[in-house]
Structure formats: C-alpha cells, structure tokens
Amino acid sequence: MSKTTMHISVSLSEDEKTATIRISNRSNPIIAGVLGVEKDNTGSLSKIYLNRLIHNGGKYLDYQGYLPSGCISTILTKAA
C-alpha cells in the first residue's frame, strides 16, 4: 500500500499562545492553544507543543512541513 503525503503548516499568534494549523486534507484550519515553543539557533520554530491532540497515528502517512507526535497532546516538530 502506498503512503499518503500530508502537508502541515502552522501560524502562531503574536503572543505565541494560539496556533492555526492547516493540514492538506482538511478544508478548515485547526485552532489550538500553545503550551510552549522551541526555537533553533536562528530563531526559527523547531517544536510547537499544543494543548490537545490533533493527529491520528498512521503507518501509511508521510508528513511534510511539521511532523506530529504525542499520545496525550500533539508536538509538532519542524521537518528537516
């Protein structure tokens, strides 16, 4: 069985408390609270910790943009 590619993009509010997440197979964005963020040496986002679970695990999914993980709440890690 072939994998489905899903692209995840994220926009944060100015205070970094709210994330707007767009996933390629969804018509409406997901709005979630942000528990915390990590930035790399250049100041770019590397991880975003959300206050809820927004993804389902799937072995036939391939992600681009951000990689979701976590079982209680979602952690979005910037794809290399």
mmJSON file of the N, C-alpha and C atoms, coordinates in Angstrom:
{"data_MODEL":{"atom_site":{
"group_PDB":["ATOM","ATOM","ATOM","ATOM","ATOM","ATOM","ATOM","ATOM","ATOM","ATOM","ATOM","ATOM","ATOM","ATOM","ATOM","ATOM","ATOM","ATOM","ATOM","ATOM","ATOM","ATOM","ATOM","ATOM","ATOM","ATOM","ATOM","ATOM","ATOM","ATOM","ATOM","ATOM","ATOM","ATOM","ATOM","ATOM","ATOM","ATOM","ATOM","ATOM","ATOM","ATOM","ATOM","ATOM","ATOM","ATOM","ATOM","ATOM","ATOM","ATOM","ATOM","ATOM","ATOM","ATOM","ATOM","ATOM","ATOM","ATOM","ATOM","ATOM","ATOM","ATOM","ATOM","ATOM","ATOM","ATOM","ATOM","ATOM","ATOM","ATOM","ATOM","ATOM","ATOM","ATOM","ATOM","ATOM","ATOM","ATOM","ATOM","ATOM","ATOM","ATOM","ATOM","ATOM","ATOM","ATOM","ATOM","ATOM","ATOM","ATOM","ATOM","ATOM","ATOM","ATOM","ATOM","ATOM","ATOM","ATOM","ATOM","ATOM","ATOM","ATOM","ATOM","ATOM","ATOM","ATOM","ATOM","ATOM","ATOM","ATOM","ATOM","ATOM","ATOM","ATOM","ATOM","ATOM","ATOM","ATOM","ATOM","ATOM","ATOM","ATOM","ATOM","ATOM","ATOM","ATOM","ATOM","ATOM","ATOM","ATOM","ATOM","ATOM","ATOM","ATOM","ATOM","ATOM","ATOM","ATOM","ATOM","ATOM","ATOM","ATOM","ATOM","ATOM","ATOM","ATOM","ATOM","ATOM","ATOM","ATOM","ATOM","ATOM","ATOM","ATOM","ATOM","ATOM","ATOM","ATOM","ATOM","ATOM","ATOM","ATOM","ATOM","ATOM","ATOM","ATOM","ATOM","ATOM","ATOM","ATOM","ATOM","ATOM","ATOM","ATOM","ATOM","ATOM","ATOM","ATOM","ATOM","ATOM","ATOM","ATOM","ATOM","ATOM","ATOM","ATOM","ATOM","ATOM","ATOM","ATOM","ATOM","ATOM","ATOM","ATOM","ATOM","ATOM","ATOM","ATOM","ATOM","ATOM","ATOM","ATOM","ATOM","ATOM","ATOM","ATOM","ATOM","ATOM","ATOM","ATOM","ATOM","ATOM","ATOM","ATOM","ATOM","ATOM","ATOM","ATOM","ATOM","ATOM","ATOM","ATOM","ATOM","ATOM","ATOM","ATOM","ATOM","ATOM","ATOM","ATOM","ATOM","ATOM","ATOM","ATOM","ATOM","ATOM","ATOM","ATOM","ATOM","ATOM"],
"id":[1,2,3,4,5,6,7,8,9,10,11,12,13,14,15,16,17,18,19,20,21,22,23,24,25,26,27,28,29,30,31,32,33,34,35,36,37,38,39,40,41,42,43,44,45,46,47,48,49,50,51,52,53,54,55,56,57,58,59,60,61,62,63,64,65,66,67,68,69,70,71,72,73,74,75,76,77,78,79,80,81,82,83,84,85,86,87,88,89,90,91,92,93,94,95,96,97,98,99,100,101,102,103,104,105,106,107,108,109,110,111,112,113,114,115,116,117,118,119,120,121,122,123,124,125,126,127,128,129,130,131,132,133,134,135,136,137,138,139,140,141,142,143,144,145,146,147,148,149,150,151,152,153,154,155,156,157,158,159,160,161,162,163,164,165,166,167,168,169,170,171,172,173,174,175,176,177,178,179,180,181,182,183,184,185,186,187,188,189,190,191,192,193,194,195,196,197,198,199,200,201,202,203,204,205,206,207,208,209,210,211,212,213,214,215,216,217,218,219,220,221,222,223,224,225,226,227,228,229,230,231,232,233,234,235,236,237,238,239,240],
"type_symbol":["N","C","C","N","C","C","N","C","C","N","C","C","N","C","C","N","C","C","N","C","C","N","C","C","N","C","C","N","C","C","N","C","C","N","C","C","N","C","C","N","C","C","N","C","C","N","C","C","N","C","C","N","C","C","N","C","C","N","C","C","N","C","C","N","C","C","N","C","C","N","C","C","N","C","C","N","C","C","N","C","C","N","C","C","N","C","C","N","C","C","N","C","C","N","C","C","N","C","C","N","C","C","N","C","C","N","C","C","N","C","C","N","C","C","N","C","C","N","C","C","N","C","C","N","C","C","N","C","C","N","C","C","N","C","C","N","C","C","N","C","C","N","C","C","N","C","C","N","C","C","N","C","C","N","C","C","N","C","C","N","C","C","N","C","C","N","C","C","N","C","C","N","C","C","N","C","C","N","C","C","N","C","C","N","C","C","N","C","C","N","C","C","N","C","C","N","C","C","N","C","C","N","C","C","N","C","C","N","C","C","N","C","C","N","C","C","N","C","C","N","C","C","N","C","C","N","C","C","N","C","C","N","C","C","N","C","C","N","C","C"],
"label_atom_id":["N","CA","C","N","CA","C","N","CA","C","N","CA","C","N","CA","C","N","CA","C","N","CA","C","N","CA","C","N","CA","C","N","CA","C","N","CA","C","N","CA","C","N","CA","C","N","CA","C","N","CA","C","N","CA","C","N","CA","C","N","CA","C","N","CA","C","N","CA","C","N","CA","C","N","CA","C","N","CA","C","N","CA","C","N","CA","C","N","CA","C","N","CA","C","N","CA","C","N","CA","C","N","CA","C","N","CA","C","N","CA","C","N","CA","C","N","CA","C","N","CA","C","N","CA","C","N","CA","C","N","CA","C","N","CA","C","N","CA","C","N","CA","C","N","CA","C","N","CA","C","N","CA","C","N","CA","C","N","CA","C","N","CA","C","N","CA","C","N","CA","C","N","CA","C","N","CA","C","N","CA","C","N","CA","C","N","CA","C","N","CA","C","N","CA","C","N","CA","C","N","CA","C","N","CA","C","N","CA","C","N","CA","C","N","CA","C","N","CA","C","N","CA","C","N","CA","C","N","CA","C","N","CA","C","N","CA","C","N","CA","C","N","CA","C","N","CA","C","N","CA","C","N","CA","C","N","CA","C","N","CA","C","N","CA","C","N","CA","C","N","CA","C","N","CA","C","N","CA","C"],
"label_alt_id":[null,null,null,null,null,null,null,null,null,null,null,null,null,null,null,null,null,null,null,null,null,null,null,null,null,null,null,null,null,null,null,null,null,null,null,null,null,null,null,null,null,null,null,null,null,null,null,null,null,null,null,null,null,null,null,null,null,null,null,null,null,null,null,null,null,null,null,null,null,null,null,null,null,null,null,null,null,null,null,null,null,null,null,null,null,null,null,null,null,null,null,null,null,null,null,null,null,null,null,null,null,null,null,null,null,null,null,null,null,null,null,null,null,null,null,null,null,null,null,null,null,null,null,null,null,null,null,null,null,null,null,null,null,null,null,null,null,null,null,null,null,null,null,null,null,null,null,null,null,null,null,null,null,null,null,null,null,null,null,null,null,null,null,null,null,null,null,null,null,null,null,null,null,null,null,null,null,null,null,null,null,null,null,null,null,null,null,null,null,null,null,null,null,null,null,null,null,null,null,null,null,null,null,null,null,null,null,null,null,null,null,null,null,null,null,null,null,null,null,null,null,null,null,null,null,null,null,null,null,null,null,null,null,null,null,null,null,null,null,null],
"label_comp_id":["MET","MET","MET","SER","SER","SER","LYS","LYS","LYS","THR","THR","THR","THR","THR","THR","MET","MET","MET","HIS","HIS","HIS","ILE","ILE","ILE","SER","SER","SER","VAL","VAL","VAL","SER","SER","SER","LEU","LEU","LEU","SER","SER","SER","GLU","GLU","GLU","ASP","ASP","ASP","GLU","GLU","GLU","LYS","LYS","LYS","THR","THR","THR","ALA","ALA","ALA","THR","THR","THR","ILE","ILE","ILE","ARG","ARG","ARG","ILE","ILE","ILE","SER","SER","SER","ASN","ASN","ASN","ARG","ARG","ARG","SER","SER","SER","ASN","ASN","ASN","PRO","PRO","PRO","ILE","ILE","ILE","ILE","ILE","ILE","ALA","ALA","ALA","GLY","GLY","GLY","VAL","VAL","VAL","LEU","LEU","LEU","GLY","GLY","GLY","VAL","VAL","VAL","GLU","GLU","GLU","LYS","LYS","LYS","ASP","ASP","ASP","ASN","ASN","ASN","THR","THR","THR","GLY","GLY","GLY","SER","SER","SER","LEU","LEU","LEU","SER","SER","SER","LYS","LYS","LYS","ILE","ILE","ILE","TYR","TYR","TYR","LEU","LEU","LEU","ASN","ASN","ASN","ARG","ARG","ARG","LEU","LEU","LEU","ILE","ILE","ILE","HIS","HIS","HIS","ASN","ASN","ASN","GLY","GLY","GLY","GLY","GLY","GLY","LYS","LYS","LYS","TYR","TYR","TYR","LEU","LEU","LEU","ASP","ASP","ASP","TYR","TYR","TYR","GLN","GLN","GLN","GLY","GLY","GLY","TYR","TYR","TYR","LEU","LEU","LEU","PRO","PRO","PRO","SER","SER","SER","GLY","GLY","GLY","CYS","CYS","CYS","ILE","ILE","ILE","SER","SER","SER","THR","THR","THR","ILE","ILE","ILE","LEU","LEU","LEU","THR","THR","THR","LYS","LYS","LYS","ALA","ALA","ALA","ALA","ALA","ALA"],
"label_asym_id":["A","A","A","A","A","A","A","A","A","A","A","A","A","A","A","A","A","A","A","A","A","A","A","A","A","A","A","A","A","A","A","A","A","A","A","A","A","A","A","A","A","A","A","A","A","A","A","A","A","A","A","A","A","A","A","A","A","A","A","A","A","A","A","A","A","A","A","A","A","A","A","A","A","A","A","A","A","A","A","A","A","A","A","A","A","A","A","A","A","A","A","A","A","A","A","A","A","A","A","A","A","A","A","A","A","A","A","A","A","A","A","A","A","A","A","A","A","A","A","A","A","A","A","A","A","A","A","A","A","A","A","A","A","A","A","A","A","A","A","A","A","A","A","A","A","A","A","A","A","A","A","A","A","A","A","A","A","A","A","A","A","A","A","A","A","A","A","A","A","A","A","A","A","A","A","A","A","A","A","A","A","A","A","A","A","A","A","A","A","A","A","A","A","A","A","A","A","A","A","A","A","A","A","A","A","A","A","A","A","A","A","A","A","A","A","A","A","A","A","A","A","A","A","A","A","A","A","A","A","A","A","A","A","A","A","A","A","A","A","A"],
"label_entity_id":["1","1","1","1","1","1","1","1","1","1","1","1","1","1","1","1","1","1","1","1","1","1","1","1","1","1","1","1","1","1","1","1","1","1","1","1","1","1","1","1","1","1","1","1","1","1","1","1","1","1","1","1","1","1","1","1","1","1","1","1","1","1","1","1","1","1","1","1","1","1","1","1","1","1","1","1","1","1","1","1","1","1","1","1","1","1","1","1","1","1","1","1","1","1","1","1","1","1","1","1","1","1","1","1","1","1","1","1","1","1","1","1","1","1","1","1","1","1","1","1","1","1","1","1","1","1","1","1","1","1","1","1","1","1","1","1","1","1","1","1","1","1","1","1","1","1","1","1","1","1","1","1","1","1","1","1","1","1","1","1","1","1","1","1","1","1","1","1","1","1","1","1","1","1","1","1","1","1","1","1","1","1","1","1","1","1","1","1","1","1","1","1","1","1","1","1","1","1","1","1","1","1","1","1","1","1","1","1","1","1","1","1","1","1","1","1","1","1","1","1","1","1","1","1","1","1","1","1","1","1","1","1","1","1","1","1","1","1","1","1"],
"label_seq_id":[1,1,1,2,2,2,3,3,3,4,4,4,5,5,5,6,6,6,7,7,7,8,8,8,9,9,9,10,10,10,11,11,11,12,12,12,13,13,13,14,14,14,15,15,15,16,16,16,17,17,17,18,18,18,19,19,19,20,20,20,21,21,21,22,22,22,23,23,23,24,24,24,25,25,25,26,26,26,27,27,27,28,28,28,29,29,29,30,30,30,31,31,31,32,32,32,33,33,33,34,34,34,35,35,35,36,36,36,37,37,37,38,38,38,39,39,39,40,40,40,41,41,41,42,42,42,43,43,43,44,44,44,45,45,45,46,46,46,47,47,47,48,48,48,49,49,49,50,50,50,51,51,51,52,52,52,53,53,53,54,54,54,55,55,55,56,56,56,57,57,57,58,58,58,59,59,59,60,60,60,61,61,61,62,62,62,63,63,63,64,64,64,65,65,65,66,66,66,67,67,67,68,68,68,69,69,69,70,70,70,71,71,71,72,72,72,73,73,73,74,74,74,75,75,75,76,76,76,77,77,77,78,78,78,79,79,79,80,80,80],
"pdbx_PDB_ins_code":[null,null,null,null,null,null,null,null,null,null,null,null,null,null,null,null,null,null,null,null,null,null,null,null,null,null,null,null,null,null,null,null,null,null,null,null,null,null,null,null,null,null,null,null,null,null,null,null,null,null,null,null,null,null,null,null,null,null,null,null,null,null,null,null,null,null,null,null,null,null,null,null,null,null,null,null,null,null,null,null,null,null,null,null,null,null,null,null,null,null,null,null,null,null,null,null,null,null,null,null,null,null,null,null,null,null,null,null,null,null,null,null,null,null,null,null,null,null,null,null,null,null,null,null,null,null,null,null,null,null,null,null,null,null,null,null,null,null,null,null,null,null,null,null,null,null,null,null,null,null,null,null,null,null,null,null,null,null,null,null,null,null,null,null,null,null,null,null,null,null,null,null,null,null,null,null,null,null,null,null,null,null,null,null,null,null,null,null,null,null,null,null,null,null,null,null,null,null,null,null,null,null,null,null,null,null,null,null,null,null,null,null,null,null,null,null,null,null,null,null,null,null,null,null,null,null,null,null,null,null,null,null,null,null,null,null,null,null,null,null],
"Cartn_x":[0.836,0.0,0.884,0.536,1.34,0.986,1.934,1.728,1.05,0.238,-0.386,0.47,0.802,1.597,0.662,0.891,0.104,1.039,0.689,1.493,0.858,1.66,1.193,1.912,1.125,1.707,1.093,1.858,1.441,1.679,0.701,0.856,0.592,1.462,1.282,0.798,0.008,-0.382,0.866,0.787,1.95,2.466,1.545,1.965,2.318,2.268,2.611,1.757,0.503,-0.42,-1.439,-1.607,-2.59,-1.94,-2.211,-1.687,-2.85,-2.668,-3.594,-2.864,-3.404,-2.742,-3.55,-2.888,-3.541,-2.929,-3.811,-3.398,-3.988,-3.185,-3.544,-4.853,-5.285,-6.513,-7.747,-7.604,-8.729,-9.056,-10.354,-10.748,-10.698,-10.932,-10.916,-9.647,-9.098,-7.906,-8.271,-7.272,-7.418,-6.837,-7.588,-7.103,-6.805,-5.601,-5.214,-4.393,-4.47,-3.642,-2.21,-1.269,0.15,0.66,1.225,1.805,3.23,3.923,5.302,5.875,6.984,7.684,9.182,9.865,11.33,11.802,12.884,13.442,14.88,15.315,16.698,17.616,18.876,19.888,19.559,18.793,18.452,17.154,16.48,15.22,13.998,14.192,13.064,12.459,11.155,10.477,10.998,11.284,11.687,10.666,10.01,8.954,7.851,6.622,5.455,4.68,4.454,3.725,2.278,1.335,-0.074,-0.782,-1.924,-2.666,-3.67,-3.68,-4.587,-4.033,-4.653,-4.25,-4.946,-4.179,-4.788,-4.498,-3.792,-3.427,-3.787,-3.906,-4.069,-2.834,-2.32,-1.162,-1.577,-0.707,-0.989,0.29,0.448,1.683,1.713,0.592,0.551,0.502,0.98,1.018,2.461,2.738,4.053,3.803,4.493,4.252,5.337,4.925,5.843,5.524,6.512,6.318,6.621,5.681,5.843,5.462,6.169,5.895,5.164,3.929,3.2,3.603,3.627,3.876,3.155,3.121,2.498,1.234,0.948,-0.249,-1.299,-0.925,-1.862,-2.155,-1.118,-1.261,-0.222,-0.447,0.423,1.643,2.792,4.022,4.331,4.45,4.792,6.274,7.02,8.458,8.71,9.436,9.75,10.501,10.018,10.685,11.976,12.975,14.295,14.282],
"Cartn_y":[-1.176,0.0,1.243,2.237,3.452,4.413,5.294,6.271,7.517,8.153,9.429,10.527,11.555,12.668,13.766,14.217,15.29,16.437,17.634,18.817,19.559,19.889,20.637,21.978,23.062,24.394,25.026,25.884,26.463,27.963,28.707,30.136,30.351,31.101,31.415,32.844,33.057,34.415,35.159,36.479,37.274,36.894,36.552,36.189,34.701,33.956,32.531,31.676,32.083,31.33,30.531,30.874,30.208,29.845,28.612,28.152,27.889,28.287,27.938,26.933,25.716,24.618,24.258,24.198,23.792,22.469,21.502,20.187,19.985,19.476,19.43,18.718,17.752,17.035,17.6,18.705,19.318,20.669,20.961,22.251,23.366,23.039,24.046,23.927,25.068,25.012,24.529,24.06,23.651,24.765,25.199,26.213,25.5,25.68,25.023,25.972,25.762,26.517,26.002,26.884,26.533,26.5,25.361,25.226,25.747,25.687,26.159,25.987,26.664,26.552,26.428,25.788,25.753,26.349,27.115,27.738,27.271,27.265,26.874,28.08,27.925,28.993,30.247,30.103,31.254,31.929,31.37,31.946,31.383,30.401,29.765,28.702,28.499,27.485,26.098,25.31,23.923,22.95,23.323,22.496,23.377,22.883,23.565,22.541,22.855,21.965,22.463,21.652,22.042,21.524,22.128,21.728,20.61,20.066,18.957,18.09,16.949,16.014,16.387,16.616,16.994,15.99,14.908,13.953,12.528,11.681,10.245,9.572,8.609,7.877,7.042,6.948,6.138,5.712,4.413,3.951,4.209,4.607,4.892,6.394,7.196,8.648,9.123,10.082,10.716,12.213,12.858,14.269,15.16,16.364,17.409,18.674,19.509,20.749,20.527,19.947,19.6,18.142,17.468,16.072,16.007,15.47,15.385,14.145,14.289,13.156,13.441,12.44,12.592,11.764,11.308,10.497,11.217,12.223,12.991,14.328,14.984,16.218,16.183,16.963,16.919,17.816,17.289,18.066,18.123,19.315,19.489,19.818,18.973,19.166,19.528,20.614,21.066,19.987,19.638,18.629,19.201,18.365,18.797,18.987],
"Cartn_z":[0.0,0.0,0.0,-0.806,-0.893,0.237,0.547,1.61,1.057,1.888,1.577,2.194,1.415,1.914,2.406,3.624,4.214,4.571,4.14,4.433,5.602,6.61,7.778,7.819,7.898,8.078,9.324,9.982,11.258,11.25,11.782,12.04,13.521,14.179,15.596,15.774,16.836,17.19,17.672,17.748,18.154,19.54,20.44,21.799,21.933,20.818,20.755,21.684,21.901,22.751,21.941,20.658,19.803,18.474,18.021,16.731,15.776,14.538,13.468,12.596,12.554,11.846,10.615,9.484,8.238,7.793,7.539,7.068,5.688,4.775,3.361,3.051,3.843,3.515,4.208,4.925,5.647,5.046,4.935,4.378,5.424,6.688,7.749,8.585,9.009,9.869,11.263,11.987,13.381,14.237,15.238,16.17,17.486,18.015,19.264,20.118,21.413,22.336,22.293,22.573,22.557,23.991,24.373,25.71,25.761,24.619,24.565,23.176,22.925,21.647,21.917,20.979,20.994,19.683,19.752,18.558,18.364,17.109,16.816,16.965,16.596,16.753,15.967,14.881,14.043,14.48,15.495,15.96,15.266,14.39,13.705,14.608,14.468,15.267,14.937,15.959,15.735,16.313,17.434,18.024,18.573,18.44,18.99,19.813,21.069,21.972,22.064,21.6,21.605,22.846,23.168,24.363,24.112,22.902,22.608,21.492,21.325,20.283,18.981,17.913,16.631,15.525,15.834,14.785,15.192,14.208,14.415,13.853,14.554,14.039,12.835,11.887,10.716,10.039,9.845,9.228,7.727,7.142,5.712,5.432,6.403,6.229,6.212,5.357,5.272,5.437,6.357,6.653,6.08,5.676,5.231,6.011,6.208,6.962,8.429,9.144,10.552,10.75,11.656,11.969,13.305,13.345,14.601,15.401,16.721,17.613,18.921,19.795,21.1,21.223,22.442,22.653,23.497,24.264,25.077,24.411,23.943,23.166,22.056,21.021,19.85,20.021,19.617,19.5,18.006,17.466,16.056,15.957,15.251,15.076,13.623,13.409,12.05,11.3,10.107,9.279,8.714,8.633,8.121,6.635],
"occupancy":[1.0,1.0,1.0,1.0,1.0,1.0,1.0,1.0,1.0,1.0,1.0,1.0,1.0,1.0,1.0,1.0,1.0,1.0,1.0,1.0,1.0,1.0,1.0,1.0,1.0,1.0,1.0,1.0,1.0,1.0,1.0,1.0,1.0,1.0,1.0,1.0,1.0,1.0,1.0,1.0,1.0,1.0,1.0,1.0,1.0,1.0,1.0,1.0,1.0,1.0,1.0,1.0,1.0,1.0,1.0,1.0,1.0,1.0,1.0,1.0,1.0,1.0,1.0,1.0,1.0,1.0,1.0,1.0,1.0,1.0,1.0,1.0,1.0,1.0,1.0,1.0,1.0,1.0,1.0,1.0,1.0,1.0,1.0,1.0,1.0,1.0,1.0,1.0,1.0,1.0,1.0,1.0,1.0,1.0,1.0,1.0,1.0,1.0,1.0,1.0,1.0,1.0,1.0,1.0,1.0,1.0,1.0,1.0,1.0,1.0,1.0,1.0,1.0,1.0,1.0,1.0,1.0,1.0,1.0,1.0,1.0,1.0,1.0,1.0,1.0,1.0,1.0,1.0,1.0,1.0,1.0,1.0,1.0,1.0,1.0,1.0,1.0,1.0,1.0,1.0,1.0,1.0,1.0,1.0,1.0,1.0,1.0,1.0,1.0,1.0,1.0,1.0,1.0,1.0,1.0,1.0,1.0,1.0,1.0,1.0,1.0,1.0,1.0,1.0,1.0,1.0,1.0,1.0,1.0,1.0,1.0,1.0,1.0,1.0,1.0,1.0,1.0,1.0,1.0,1.0,1.0,1.0,1.0,1.0,1.0,1.0,1.0,1.0,1.0,1.0,1.0,1.0,1.0,1.0,1.0,1.0,1.0,1.0,1.0,1.0,1.0,1.0,1.0,1.0,1.0,1.0,1.0,1.0,1.0,1.0,1.0,1.0,1.0,1.0,1.0,1.0,1.0,1.0,1.0,1.0,1.0,1.0,1.0,1.0,1.0,1.0,1.0,1.0,1.0,1.0,1.0,1.0,1.0,1.0,1.0,1.0,1.0,1.0,1.0,1.0],
"B_iso_or_equiv":[0.0,0.0,0.0,0.0,0.0,0.0,0.0,0.0,0.0,0.0,0.0,0.0,0.0,0.0,0.0,0.0,0.0,0.0,0.0,0.0,0.0,0.0,0.0,0.0,0.0,0.0,0.0,0.0,0.0,0.0,0.0,0.0,0.0,0.0,0.0,0.0,0.0,0.0,0.0,0.0,0.0,0.0,0.0,0.0,0.0,0.0,0.0,0.0,0.0,0.0,0.0,0.0,0.0,0.0,0.0,0.0,0.0,0.0,0.0,0.0,0.0,0.0,0.0,0.0,0.0,0.0,0.0,0.0,0.0,0.0,0.0,0.0,0.0,0.0,0.0,0.0,0.0,0.0,0.0,0.0,0.0,0.0,0.0,0.0,0.0,0.0,0.0,0.0,0.0,0.0,0.0,0.0,0.0,0.0,0.0,0.0,0.0,0.0,0.0,0.0,0.0,0.0,0.0,0.0,0.0,0.0,0.0,0.0,0.0,0.0,0.0,0.0,0.0,0.0,0.0,0.0,0.0,0.0,0.0,0.0,0.0,0.0,0.0,0.0,0.0,0.0,0.0,0.0,0.0,0.0,0.0,0.0,0.0,0.0,0.0,0.0,0.0,0.0,0.0,0.0,0.0,0.0,0.0,0.0,0.0,0.0,0.0,0.0,0.0,0.0,0.0,0.0,0.0,0.0,0.0,0.0,0.0,0.0,0.0,0.0,0.0,0.0,0.0,0.0,0.0,0.0,0.0,0.0,0.0,0.0,0.0,0.0,0.0,0.0,0.0,0.0,0.0,0.0,0.0,0.0,0.0,0.0,0.0,0.0,0.0,0.0,0.0,0.0,0.0,0.0,0.0,0.0,0.0,0.0,0.0,0.0,0.0,0.0,0.0,0.0,0.0,0.0,0.0,0.0,0.0,0.0,0.0,0.0,0.0,0.0,0.0,0.0,0.0,0.0,0.0,0.0,0.0,0.0,0.0,0.0,0.0,0.0,0.0,0.0,0.0,0.0,0.0,0.0,0.0,0.0,0.0,0.0,0.0,0.0,0.0,0.0,0.0,0.0,0.0,0.0],
"pdbx_formal_charge":[null,null,null,null,null,null,null,null,null,null,null,null,null,null,null,null,null,null,null,null,null,null,null,null,null,null,null,null,null,null,null,null,null,null,null,null,null,null,null,null,null,null,null,null,null,null,null,null,null,null,null,null,null,null,null,null,null,null,null,null,null,null,null,null,null,null,null,null,null,null,null,null,null,null,null,null,null,null,null,null,null,null,null,null,null,null,null,null,null,null,null,null,null,null,null,null,null,null,null,null,null,null,null,null,null,null,null,null,null,null,null,null,null,null,null,null,null,null,null,null,null,null,null,null,null,null,null,null,null,null,null,null,null,null,null,null,null,null,null,null,null,null,null,null,null,null,null,null,null,null,null,null,null,null,null,null,null,null,null,null,null,null,null,null,null,null,null,null,null,null,null,null,null,null,null,null,null,null,null,null,null,null,null,null,null,null,null,null,null,null,null,null,null,null,null,null,null,null,null,null,null,null,null,null,null,null,null,null,null,null,null,null,null,null,null,null,null,null,null,null,null,null,null,null,null,null,null,null,null,null,null,null,null,null,null,null,null,null,null,null],
"auth_seq_id":[1,1,1,2,2,2,3,3,3,4,4,4,5,5,5,6,6,6,7,7,7,8,8,8,9,9,9,10,10,10,11,11,11,12,12,12,13,13,13,14,14,14,15,15,15,16,16,16,17,17,17,18,18,18,19,19,19,20,20,20,21,21,21,22,22,22,23,23,23,24,24,24,25,25,25,26,26,26,27,27,27,28,28,28,29,29,29,30,30,30,31,31,31,32,32,32,33,33,33,34,34,34,35,35,35,36,36,36,37,37,37,38,38,38,39,39,39,40,40,40,41,41,41,42,42,42,43,43,43,44,44,44,45,45,45,46,46,46,47,47,47,48,48,48,49,49,49,50,50,50,51,51,51,52,52,52,53,53,53,54,54,54,55,55,55,56,56,56,57,57,57,58,58,58,59,59,59,60,60,60,61,61,61,62,62,62,63,63,63,64,64,64,65,65,65,66,66,66,67,67,67,68,68,68,69,69,69,70,70,70,71,71,71,72,72,72,73,73,73,74,74,74,75,75,75,76,76,76,77,77,77,78,78,78,79,79,79,80,80,80],
"auth_comp_id":["MET","MET","MET","SER","SER","SER","LYS","LYS","LYS","THR","THR","THR","THR","THR","THR","MET","MET","MET","HIS","HIS","HIS","ILE","ILE","ILE","SER","SER","SER","VAL","VAL","VAL","SER","SER","SER","LEU","LEU","LEU","SER","SER","SER","GLU","GLU","GLU","ASP","ASP","ASP","GLU","GLU","GLU","LYS","LYS","LYS","THR","THR","THR","ALA","ALA","ALA","THR","THR","THR","ILE","ILE","ILE","ARG","ARG","ARG","ILE","ILE","ILE","SER","SER","SER","ASN","ASN","ASN","ARG","ARG","ARG","SER","SER","SER","ASN","ASN","ASN","PRO","PRO","PRO","ILE","ILE","ILE","ILE","ILE","ILE","ALA","ALA","ALA","GLY","GLY","GLY","VAL","VAL","VAL","LEU","LEU","LEU","GLY","GLY","GLY","VAL","VAL","VAL","GLU","GLU","GLU","LYS","LYS","LYS","ASP","ASP","ASP","ASN","ASN","ASN","THR","THR","THR","GLY","GLY","GLY","SER","SER","SER","LEU","LEU","LEU","SER","SER","SER","LYS","LYS","LYS","ILE","ILE","ILE","TYR","TYR","TYR","LEU","LEU","LEU","ASN","ASN","ASN","ARG","ARG","ARG","LEU","LEU","LEU","ILE","ILE","ILE","HIS","HIS","HIS","ASN","ASN","ASN","GLY","GLY","GLY","GLY","GLY","GLY","LYS","LYS","LYS","TYR","TYR","TYR","LEU","LEU","LEU","ASP","ASP","ASP","TYR","TYR","TYR","GLN","GLN","GLN","GLY","GLY","GLY","TYR","TYR","TYR","LEU","LEU","LEU","PRO","PRO","PRO","SER","SER","SER","GLY","GLY","GLY","CYS","CYS","CYS","ILE","ILE","ILE","SER","SER","SER","THR","THR","THR","ILE","ILE","ILE","LEU","LEU","LEU","THR","THR","THR","LYS","LYS","LYS","ALA","ALA","ALA","ALA","ALA","ALA"],
"auth_asym_id":["A","A","A","A","A","A","A","A","A","A","A","A","A","A","A","A","A","A","A","A","A","A","A","A","A","A","A","A","A","A","A","A","A","A","A","A","A","A","A","A","A","A","A","A","A","A","A","A","A","A","A","A","A","A","A","A","A","A","A","A","A","A","A","A","A","A","A","A","A","A","A","A","A","A","A","A","A","A","A","A","A","A","A","A","A","A","A","A","A","A","A","A","A","A","A","A","A","A","A","A","A","A","A","A","A","A","A","A","A","A","A","A","A","A","A","A","A","A","A","A","A","A","A","A","A","A","A","A","A","A","A","A","A","A","A","A","A","A","A","A","A","A","A","A","A","A","A","A","A","A","A","A","A","A","A","A","A","A","A","A","A","A","A","A","A","A","A","A","A","A","A","A","A","A","A","A","A","A","A","A","A","A","A","A","A","A","A","A","A","A","A","A","A","A","A","A","A","A","A","A","A","A","A","A","A","A","A","A","A","A","A","A","A","A","A","A","A","A","A","A","A","A","A","A","A","A","A","A","A","A","A","A","A","A","A","A","A","A","A","A"],
"auth_atom_id":["N","CA","C","N","CA","C","N","CA","C","N","CA","C","N","CA","C","N","CA","C","N","CA","C","N","CA","C","N","CA","C","N","CA","C","N","CA","C","N","CA","C","N","CA","C","N","CA","C","N","CA","C","N","CA","C","N","CA","C","N","CA","C","N","CA","C","N","CA","C","N","CA","C","N","CA","C","N","CA","C","N","CA","C","N","CA","C","N","CA","C","N","CA","C","N","CA","C","N","CA","C","N","CA","C","N","CA","C","N","CA","C","N","CA","C","N","CA","C","N","CA","C","N","CA","C","N","CA","C","N","CA","C","N","CA","C","N","CA","C","N","CA","C","N","CA","C","N","CA","C","N","CA","C","N","CA","C","N","CA","C","N","CA","C","N","CA","C","N","CA","C","N","CA","C","N","CA","C","N","CA","C","N","CA","C","N","CA","C","N","CA","C","N","CA","C","N","CA","C","N","CA","C","N","CA","C","N","CA","C","N","CA","C","N","CA","C","N","CA","C","N","CA","C","N","CA","C","N","CA","C","N","CA","C","N","CA","C","N","CA","C","N","CA","C","N","CA","C","N","CA","C","N","CA","C","N","CA","C","N","CA","C","N","CA","C","N","CA","C","N","CA","C","N","CA","C","N","CA","C"],
"pdbx_PDB_model_num":[1,1,1,1,1,1,1,1,1,1,1,1,1,1,1,1,1,1,1,1,1,1,1,1,1,1,1,1,1,1,1,1,1,1,1,1,1,1,1,1,1,1,1,1,1,1,1,1,1,1,1,1,1,1,1,1,1,1,1,1,1,1,1,1,1,1,1,1,1,1,1,1,1,1,1,1,1,1,1,1,1,1,1,1,1,1,1,1,1,1,1,1,1,1,1,1,1,1,1,1,1,1,1,1,1,1,1,1,1,1,1,1,1,1,1,1,1,1,1,1,1,1,1,1,1,1,1,1,1,1,1,1,1,1,1,1,1,1,1,1,1,1,1,1,1,1,1,1,1,1,1,1,1,1,1,1,1,1,1,1,1,1,1,1,1,1,1,1,1,1,1,1,1,1,1,1,1,1,1,1,1,1,1,1,1,1,1,1,1,1,1,1,1,1,1,1,1,1,1,1,1,1,1,1,1,1,1,1,1,1,1,1,1,1,1,1,1,1,1,1,1,1,1,1,1,1,1,1,1,1,1,1,1,1,1,1,1,1,1,1]
}}}
